[in-house]
């Protein structure tokens, strides 16, 4: 469904943007990178089956370097999942370290950002629900919300009145 207007998305309170990905350094070593590729869908299924996990949503792009953007309610919930001995994450992490470690065949990376009201803005035009526009509250990007500066200021004001 394409939303044929200018919209912006608002979030309530703090949230976390978690970027995670991999890079295939040696394409011919499929036995090294395929298990890494296969691990993430299992973790996502597990997280979406547990609405209290803190995962709000994700977007993903594939290529030699793959990137996934995840939105989380808190860093505490993200770290709790990463350390949970009953989750799929720890076995996948151990398997990566045993099979690949630092041999250079496959690169993995992540970056974590804590986001507070007033520190982000977004705009979507002629887009399906995407990113924060899929998980946040979508509102018209009109009036004070027309410019990036207006969206930053509106987000900060929304938090002040809460």
N, CA, C and O of each residue as an XYZ file, in Angstrom:
648
protein
N       0.850     -1.174      0.000
C       0.000      0.000      0.000
C       0.896      1.239      0.000
O       1.619      1.485      0.965
N       0.848      2.002     -1.064
C       1.604      3.241     -1.170
C       0.778      4.356     -0.533
O      -0.392      4.538     -0.869
N       1.383      5.092      0.375
C       0.715      6.239      1.002
C       1.087      7.464      0.172
O       2.229      7.922      0.211
N       0.126      7.989     -0.574
C       0.390      9.065     -1.517
C       0.227     10.431     -0.871
O      -0.616     11.231     -1.275
N       1.032     10.676      0.120
C       1.097     11.992      0.753
C       2.401     12.086      1.528
O       3.119     11.099      1.684
N       2.693     13.272      2.005
C       3.878     13.480      2.842
C       3.482     13.157      4.287
O       2.598     13.791      4.864
N       4.154     12.158      4.851
C       3.871     11.816      6.242
C       5.174     11.796      7.032
O       6.269     11.730      6.473
N       5.019     11.854      8.311
C       6.125     11.697      9.235
C       5.650     10.744     10.328
O       4.450     10.574     10.543
N       6.596     10.137     11.004
C       6.244      9.185     12.062
C       6.748      9.699     13.400
O       7.844     10.251     13.501
N       5.939      9.509     14.408
C       6.297      9.924     15.764
C       6.341      8.690     16.656
O       5.550      7.759     16.506
N       7.278      8.709     17.575
C       7.416      7.637     18.558
C       7.158      8.226     19.932
O       7.419      9.405     20.171
N       6.649      7.407     20.829
C       6.446      7.828     22.204
C       7.682      7.460     23.013
O       8.062      6.291     23.072
N       8.304      8.443     23.628
C       9.452      8.184     24.494
C      10.703      7.776     23.733
O      10.796      7.920     22.514
N      11.667      7.260     24.500
C      12.936      6.807     23.943
C      12.744      5.492     23.197
O      11.814      4.732     23.470
N      13.640      5.242     22.254
C      13.681      3.950     21.579
C      15.111      3.724     21.108
O      15.969      4.590     21.278
N      15.365      2.565     20.517
C      16.716      2.185     20.101
C      16.701      1.815     18.624
O      15.802      1.119     18.152
N      17.704      2.290     17.909
C      17.937      1.859     16.532
C      19.186      0.988     16.562
O      20.259      1.424     16.979
N      19.025     -0.241     16.115
C      20.094     -1.231     16.119
C      20.376     -1.613     14.670
O      19.519     -2.182     13.995
N      21.568     -1.301     14.201
C      21.994     -1.675     12.855
C      22.869     -2.905     12.982
O      23.797     -2.931     13.790
N      22.581     -3.911     12.200
C      23.367     -5.146     12.257
C      23.527     -5.683     10.839
O      22.629     -5.558     10.006
N      24.666     -6.272     10.588
C      24.866     -6.801      9.253
C      26.070     -7.705      9.148
O      26.759     -7.993     10.127
N      26.297     -8.143      7.925
C      27.432     -9.010      7.626
C      27.975     -8.624      6.264
O      27.295     -7.986      5.460
N      29.208     -9.023      6.022
C      29.837     -8.814      4.720
C      30.491    -10.116      4.302
O      31.274    -10.703      5.048
N      30.163    -10.555      3.108
C      30.787    -11.764      2.567
C      32.121    -11.342      1.963
O      32.160    -10.676      0.929
N      33.199    -11.731      2.608
C      34.534    -11.365      2.138
C      35.091    -12.368      1.132
O      35.860    -12.003      0.243
N      34.700    -13.627      1.275
C      35.170    -14.680      0.370
C      33.945    -15.461     -0.122
O      33.510    -16.436      0.491
N      33.413    -14.991     -1.251
C      32.151    -15.509     -1.794
C      32.167    -17.023     -1.967
O      31.144    -17.671     -1.749
N      33.290    -17.597     -2.350
C      33.387    -19.026     -2.610
C      33.307    -19.874     -1.335
O      33.184    -21.096     -1.423
N      33.376    -19.253     -0.161
C      33.311    -20.006      1.091
C      31.886    -20.000      1.631
O      31.632    -19.537      2.743
N      30.976    -20.512      0.842
C      29.551    -20.532      1.194
C      29.314    -21.255      2.519
O      28.402    -20.889      3.260
N      30.110    -22.264      2.828
C      29.950    -23.008      4.081
C      30.253    -22.137      5.299
O      29.883    -22.497      6.417
N      30.917    -21.002      5.102
C      31.197    -20.066      6.200
C      30.100    -19.012      6.344
O      29.688    -18.698      7.460
N      29.621    -18.459      5.210
C      28.675    -17.358      5.321
C      27.203    -17.782      5.299
O      26.355    -17.058      5.821
N      26.883    -18.934      4.710
C      25.483    -19.365      4.674
C      24.891    -19.556      6.077
O      23.762    -19.124      6.308
N      25.601    -20.182      7.020
C      25.028    -20.292      8.370
C      24.759    -18.933      9.027
O      23.822    -18.796      9.813
N      25.575    -17.939      8.706
C      25.354    -16.592      9.251
C      24.062    -16.018      8.671
O      23.254    -15.435      9.392
N      23.877    -16.190      7.362
C      22.661    -15.719      6.689
C      21.430    -16.414      7.274
O      20.400    -15.772      7.482
N      21.524    -17.702      7.535
C      20.378    -18.476      8.008
C      20.027    -18.234      9.475
O      18.918    -18.558      9.901
N      20.938    -17.678     10.244
C      20.695    -17.491     11.679
C      19.682    -16.385     11.971
O      18.872    -16.520     12.887
N      19.717    -15.294     11.206
C      18.878    -14.138     11.526
C      17.382    -14.410     11.395
O      16.640    -14.010     12.292
N      16.885    -15.063     10.339
C      15.438    -15.311     10.270
C      14.912    -16.079     11.478
O      13.805    -15.814     11.947
N      15.684    -17.014     11.977
C      15.266    -17.776     13.165
C      15.143    -16.855     14.376
O      14.187    -16.957     15.144
N      16.113    -15.954     14.546
C      16.060    -15.009     15.667
C      14.869    -14.066     15.528
O      14.188    -13.777     16.512
N      14.615    -13.587     14.311
C      13.481    -12.682     14.107
C      12.151    -13.371     14.411
O      11.289    -12.790     15.071
N      11.981    -14.603     13.935
C      10.742    -15.355     14.247
C      10.570    -15.459     15.763
O       9.482    -15.233     16.294
N      11.647    -15.801     16.438
C      11.615    -15.942     17.893
C      11.213    -14.617     18.558
O      10.389    -14.610     19.473
N      11.781    -13.520     18.111
C      11.483    -12.217     18.701
C      10.046    -11.782     18.429
O       9.379    -11.268     19.327
N       9.563    -11.979     17.214
C       8.196    -11.581     16.892
C       7.161    -12.454     17.597
O       6.028    -12.022     17.811
N       7.539    -13.675     17.959
C       6.625    -14.534     18.715
C       6.549    -14.119     20.180
O       5.673    -14.577     20.913
N       7.463    -13.257     20.604
C       7.489    -12.757     21.982
C       7.298    -11.240     21.961
O       8.284    -10.504     21.984
N       6.060    -10.758     21.919
C       5.822     -9.313     21.830
C       6.479     -8.513     22.958
O       6.745     -7.323     22.790
N       6.740     -9.140     24.091
C       7.387     -8.445     25.210
C       8.909     -8.395     25.059
O       9.596     -7.886     25.946
N       9.448     -8.915     23.949
C      10.902     -8.932     23.740
C      11.475     -7.527     23.610
O      12.637     -7.300     23.947
N      10.679     -6.591     23.128
C      11.155     -5.230     22.930
C      11.426     -4.895     21.476
O      11.602     -3.722     21.146
N      11.467     -5.889     20.594
C      11.657     -5.611     19.169
C      10.374     -4.993     18.623
O       9.295     -5.573     18.749
N      10.499     -3.817     18.019
C       9.334     -3.117     17.471
C       9.142     -3.386     15.983
O       8.014     -3.377     15.490
N      10.235     -3.625     15.268
C      10.153     -3.869     13.842
C      11.536     -3.863     13.217
O      12.531     -3.576     13.883
N      11.587     -4.184     11.932
C      12.878     -4.199     11.242
C      12.698     -3.985      9.740
O      11.604     -4.144      9.200
N      13.790     -3.623      9.085
C      13.903     -3.542      7.632
C      15.231     -4.198      7.288
O      16.158     -4.176      8.097
N      15.338     -4.795      6.068
C      16.578     -5.491      5.712
C      16.882     -5.338      4.235
O      15.976     -5.319      3.402
N      18.179     -5.226      3.913
C      18.671     -5.130      2.547
C      19.771     -6.157      2.366
O      20.615     -6.345      3.241
N      19.749     -6.833      1.194
C      20.705     -7.900      0.915
C      21.704     -7.473     -0.150
O      21.394     -6.679     -1.038
N      22.873     -8.004     -0.042
C      23.947     -7.797     -1.005
C      25.209     -8.409     -0.424
O      25.151     -9.144      0.561
N      26.332     -8.115     -1.021
C      27.595     -8.607     -0.454
C      27.739     -8.126      0.984
O      28.183     -8.866      1.862
N      27.355     -6.872      1.206
C      27.224     -6.358      2.565
C      25.734     -6.249      2.847
O      25.017     -5.526      2.155
N      25.276     -6.957      3.849
C      23.867     -6.989      4.219
C      23.670     -6.103      5.438
O      24.512     -6.071      6.335
N      22.562     -5.388      5.465
C      22.255     -4.532      6.613
C      20.804     -4.741      7.028
O      19.902     -4.847      6.196
N      20.615     -4.795      8.326
C      19.282     -4.843      8.907
C      19.189     -3.690      9.898
O      20.092     -3.469     10.706
N      18.088     -2.967      9.820
C      17.786     -1.930     10.792
C      16.690     -2.486     11.680
O      15.618     -2.860     11.205
N      16.969     -2.538     12.976
C      15.964     -2.994     13.942
C      15.606     -1.830     14.856
O      16.453     -1.000     15.188
N      14.357     -1.783     15.253
C      13.868     -0.784     16.203
C      13.471     -1.517     17.474
O      12.694     -2.471     17.435
N      14.005     -1.070     18.593
C      13.762     -1.689     19.890
C      13.202     -0.652     20.852
O      13.461      0.544     20.716
N      12.444     -1.116     21.809
C      11.898     -0.236     22.835
C      13.008      0.267     23.759
O      12.971      1.420     24.187
N      14.012     -0.590     24.080
C      15.073     -0.166     25.005
C      16.351     -0.964     24.773
O      16.324     -2.071     24.237
N      17.471     -0.376     25.190
C      18.743     -1.112     25.131
C      18.717     -2.278     26.103
O      19.322     -3.317     25.840
N      18.024     -2.117     27.222
C      17.947     -3.209     28.191
C      17.312     -4.449     27.572
O      17.786     -5.565     27.787
N      16.248     -4.256     26.810
C      15.586     -5.403     26.180
C      16.460     -6.014     25.084
O      16.480     -7.234     24.915
N      17.171     -5.188     24.351
C      18.090     -5.692     23.329
C      19.192     -6.538     23.961
O      19.473     -7.644     23.497
N      19.811     -6.023     25.009
C      20.890     -6.749     25.687
C      20.357     -8.005     26.370
O      21.021     -9.041     26.363
N      19.184     -7.922     26.950
C      18.586     -9.108     27.582
C      18.427    -10.221     26.563
O      18.741    -11.376     26.851
N      17.935     -9.880     25.358
C      17.799    -10.906     24.331
C      19.165    -11.467     23.942
O      19.327    -12.682     23.834
N      20.136    -10.599     23.735
C      21.469    -11.042     23.301
C      22.108    -11.999     24.299
O      22.854    -12.897     23.909
N      21.819    -11.812     25.586
C      22.438    -12.645     26.634
C      21.579    -13.831     27.067
O      22.028    -14.663     27.855
N      20.361    -13.915     26.565
C      19.421    -14.956     26.980
C      19.912    -16.334     26.521
O      20.000    -16.596     25.322
N      20.224    -17.193     27.461
C      20.749    -18.528     27.145
C      19.709    -19.408     26.450
O      20.066    -20.398     25.811
N      18.439    -19.061     26.569
C      17.379    -19.849     25.936
C      17.045    -19.339     24.532
O      16.228    -19.944     23.838
N      17.665    -18.233     24.105
C      17.358    -17.670     22.787
C      18.259    -18.260     21.701
O      19.216    -18.977     21.993
N      17.940    -17.950     20.465
C      18.722    -18.428     19.320
C      20.013    -17.644     19.118
O      20.896    -18.085     18.382
N      20.130    -16.496     19.756
C      21.292    -15.644     19.515
C      22.606    -16.256     19.991
O      23.568    -16.319     19.226
N      22.661    -16.701     21.223
C      23.933    -17.213     21.760
C      24.463    -18.420     20.990
O      25.658    -18.453     20.698
N      23.640    -19.417     20.643
C      24.174    -20.513     19.825
C      24.698    -20.038     18.463
O      25.715    -20.542     17.987
N      24.022    -19.085     17.840
C      24.480    -18.563     16.550
C      25.804    -17.815     16.711
O      26.692    -17.934     15.867
N      25.934    -17.057     17.777
C      27.167    -16.306     18.050
C      28.332    -17.270     18.311
O      29.436    -17.072     17.803
N      28.075    -18.308     19.102
C      29.120    -19.313     19.364
C      29.525    -20.028     18.077
O      30.712    -20.246     17.834
N      28.546    -20.392     17.255
C      28.836    -21.088     15.995
C      29.679    -20.198     15.067
O      30.608    -20.677     14.417
N      29.350    -18.919     15.013
C      30.143    -18.001     14.193
C      31.583    -17.952     14.703
O      32.525    -18.057     13.917
N      31.751    -17.795     15.986
C      33.101    -17.694     16.546
C      33.917    -18.966     16.339
O      35.130    -18.904     16.140
N      33.253    -20.115     16.386
C      33.967    -21.381     16.163
C      34.285    -21.597     14.686
O      35.380    -22.048     14.353
N      33.343    -21.282     13.797
C      33.528    -21.562     12.376
C      34.339    -20.480     11.657
O      35.107    -20.785     10.745
N      34.173    -19.224     12.064
C      34.797    -18.119     11.352
C      35.793    -17.379     12.230
O      36.940    -17.159     11.841
N      35.340    -16.996     13.422
C      36.220    -16.234     14.310
C      36.754    -15.003     13.612
O      35.983    -14.173     13.132
N      38.066    -14.881     13.554
C      38.707    -13.733     12.905
C      39.490    -14.153     11.664
O      40.501    -13.532     11.335
N      39.033    -15.209     10.963
C      39.767    -15.699      9.792
C      39.557    -14.858      8.533
O      40.234    -15.085      7.531
N      38.636    -13.891      8.560
C      38.450    -12.996      7.428
C      37.433    -13.430      6.395
O      37.181    -12.681      5.451
N      36.833    -14.608      6.527
C      35.886    -15.097      5.513
C      34.590    -14.294      5.493
O      34.071    -13.962      4.427
N      34.078    -13.989      6.663
C      32.802    -13.289      6.807
C      32.978    -12.202      7.858
O      33.509    -12.452      8.940
N      32.534    -11.010      7.535
C      32.549     -9.927      8.518
C      31.168     -9.749      9.109
O      30.166     -9.887      8.408
N      31.108     -9.447     10.387
C      29.834     -9.085     11.013
C      30.040     -7.789     11.786
O      31.152     -7.474     12.209
N      28.968     -7.051     11.961
C      29.071     -5.763     12.633
C      27.706     -5.379     13.194
O      26.668     -5.890     12.774
N      27.746     -4.468     14.150
C      26.505     -3.828     14.594
C      26.821     -2.474     15.206
O      27.936     -2.219     15.661
N      25.820     -1.622     15.205
C      25.879     -0.307     15.842
C      24.548     -0.112     16.562
O      23.494     -0.499     16.056
N      24.609      0.489     17.740
C      23.407      0.688     18.551
C      23.291      2.167     18.903
O      24.260      2.788     19.342
N      22.103      2.723     18.708
C      21.857      4.133     18.988
C      20.633      4.271     19.873
O      19.569      3.741     19.555
N      20.779      4.979     20.976
C      19.636      5.346     21.818
C      19.081      6.655     21.273
O      19.815      7.624     21.080
N      17.787      6.669     21.029
C      17.143      7.834     20.426
C      16.144      8.420     21.431
O      15.327      7.704     22.010
N      16.231      9.724     21.618
C      15.331     10.436     22.527
C      14.461     11.394     21.730
O      14.847     11.822     20.642
N      13.297     11.733     22.256
C      12.448     12.718     21.588
C      13.239     14.001     21.314
O      14.012     14.467     22.150
N      13.025     14.548     20.135
C      13.715     15.776     19.745
C      15.057     15.533     19.075
O      15.703     16.481     18.627
N      15.494     14.264     18.999
C      16.807     13.969     18.411
C      16.702     13.249     17.070
O      17.711     12.757     16.564
N      15.526     13.176     16.490
C      15.344     12.510     15.200
C      14.203     13.168     14.448
O      13.364     13.854     15.032
N      14.188     12.948     13.158
C      13.060     13.366     12.320
C      13.021     12.432     11.141
O      13.990     11.718     10.883
N      11.924     12.422     10.423
C      11.771     11.551      9.263
C      10.699     12.101      8.352
O       9.838     12.875      8.772
N      10.764     11.687      7.086
C       9.752     12.060      6.110
C       9.577     10.892      5.140
O      10.547     10.222      4.786
N       8.370     10.657      4.723
C       8.046      9.608      3.757
C       7.065     10.203      2.753
O       6.045     10.776      3.137
N       7.376     10.065      1.464
C       6.513     10.578      0.403
C       6.335      9.469     -0.628
O       7.317      8.937     -1.146
N       5.094      9.122     -0.925
C       4.793      8.062     -1.898
C       5.484      6.756     -1.535
O       6.059      6.090     -2.396
N       5.425      6.401     -0.286
C       6.078      5.195      0.229
C       5.049      4.292      0.905
O       4.043      4.769      1.429
N       5.306      2.999      0.890
C       4.523      2.122      1.770
C       5.006      2.351      3.196
O       6.052      2.970      3.393
N       4.280      1.874      4.183
C       4.783      1.987      5.557
C       6.190      1.390      5.636
O       6.401      0.241      5.247
N       7.148      2.168      6.136
C       8.556      1.783      6.100
C       9.284      2.383      7.296
O       9.025      3.522      7.683
N      10.197      1.609      7.877
C      11.016      2.119      8.980
C      10.158      2.605     10.135
O       9.222      1.927     10.559
N      10.489      3.790     10.638
C       9.666      4.362     11.717
C       8.248      4.620     11.230
O       7.305      4.618     12.022
N       8.096      4.843      9.927
C       6.768      5.041      9.354
C       5.925      3.781      9.362
O       4.728      3.836      9.080
N       6.526      2.652      9.680
C       5.781      1.400      9.805
C       5.459      1.115     11.271
O       4.408      0.552     11.579
N       6.360      1.501     12.175
C       6.137      1.146     13.584
C       5.641      2.301     14.436
O       5.065      2.085     15.502
N       5.860      3.534     13.971
C       5.440      4.694     14.753
C       4.048      5.156     14.376
O       3.366      4.541     13.556
N       3.649      6.234     14.986
C       2.361      6.858     14.670
C       2.574      7.760     13.457
O       3.351      8.712     13.524
N       1.891      7.471     12.349
C       2.026      8.262     11.133
C       1.102      9.471     11.201
O      -0.083      9.351     11.512
N       1.672     10.644     10.901
C       0.894     11.880     10.864
C       1.271     12.653      9.604
O       2.347     12.459      9.037
N       0.386     13.513      9.186
C       0.623     14.329      8.003
C       1.824     15.249      8.235
O       1.966     15.842      9.304
N       2.676     15.358      7.230
C       3.835     16.250      7.311
C       3.444     17.589      6.707
O       3.977     18.004      5.678
N       2.516     18.248      7.354
C       2.015     19.541      6.901
C       2.204     20.559      8.023
O       2.525     20.197      9.155
N       2.002     21.827      7.699
C       2.143     22.872      8.705
C       3.543     22.879      9.293
O       4.531     22.912      8.560
N       3.625     22.849     10.602
C       4.943     22.888     11.262
C       5.774     21.643     10.968
O       6.984     21.640     11.193
N       5.140     20.595     10.470
C       5.846     19.339     10.183
C       6.407     19.293      8.759
O       6.935     18.259      8.349
N       6.308     20.386      7.995
C       6.767     20.406      6.607
C       8.288     20.297      6.504
O       8.793     19.611      5.616
N       9.014     20.952      7.383
C      10.480     20.968      7.298
C      11.102     20.054      8.350
O      10.472     19.709      9.349
N      12.352     19.673      8.101
C      13.085     18.861      9.082
C      13.181     19.609     10.404
O      12.988     19.015     11.465
N      13.475     20.897     10.356
C      13.581     21.686     11.595
C      12.258     21.674     12.350
O      12.237     21.566     13.576
N      11.160     21.784     11.619
C       9.843     21.750     12.255
C       9.550     20.402     12.883
O       8.955     20.331     13.958
N       9.966     19.325     12.213
C       9.728     17.988     12.769
C      10.575     17.749     14.015
O      10.100     17.145     14.977
N      11.830     18.218     14.008
C      12.661     18.117     15.220
C      12.001     18.874     16.372
O      11.884     18.345     17.477
N      11.577     20.093     16.119
C      10.975     20.921     17.160
C       9.652     20.335     17.644
O       9.370     20.338     18.842
N       8.841     19.833     16.715
C       7.550     19.250     17.101
C       7.755     18.037     17.969
O       7.025     17.840     18.940
N       8.748     17.211     17.635
C       9.033     16.020     18.431
C       9.445     16.404     19.844
O       9.018     15.771     20.810
N      10.269     17.437     19.971
C      10.704     17.877     21.300
C       9.528     18.450     22.085
O       9.422     18.217     23.289
N       8.638     19.202     21.417
C       7.464     19.765     22.101
C       6.507     18.675     22.549
O       5.935     18.763     23.635
N       6.323     17.640     21.720
C       5.423     16.541     22.074
C       5.861     15.908     23.381
O       5.020     15.572     24.214
N       7.156     15.739     23.577
C       7.665     15.110     24.806
C       7.467     16.027     26.006
O       7.198     15.556     27.111
N       7.601     17.355     25.792
C       7.444     18.316     26.895
C       6.033     18.307     27.466
O       5.860     18.534     28.663
N       5.021     18.051     26.645
C       3.643     18.077     27.125
C       3.188     16.726     27.660
O       2.122     16.636     28.268
N       3.961     15.693     27.449
C       3.560     14.367     27.932
C       3.714     14.250     29.422
O       3.421     13.199     29.993
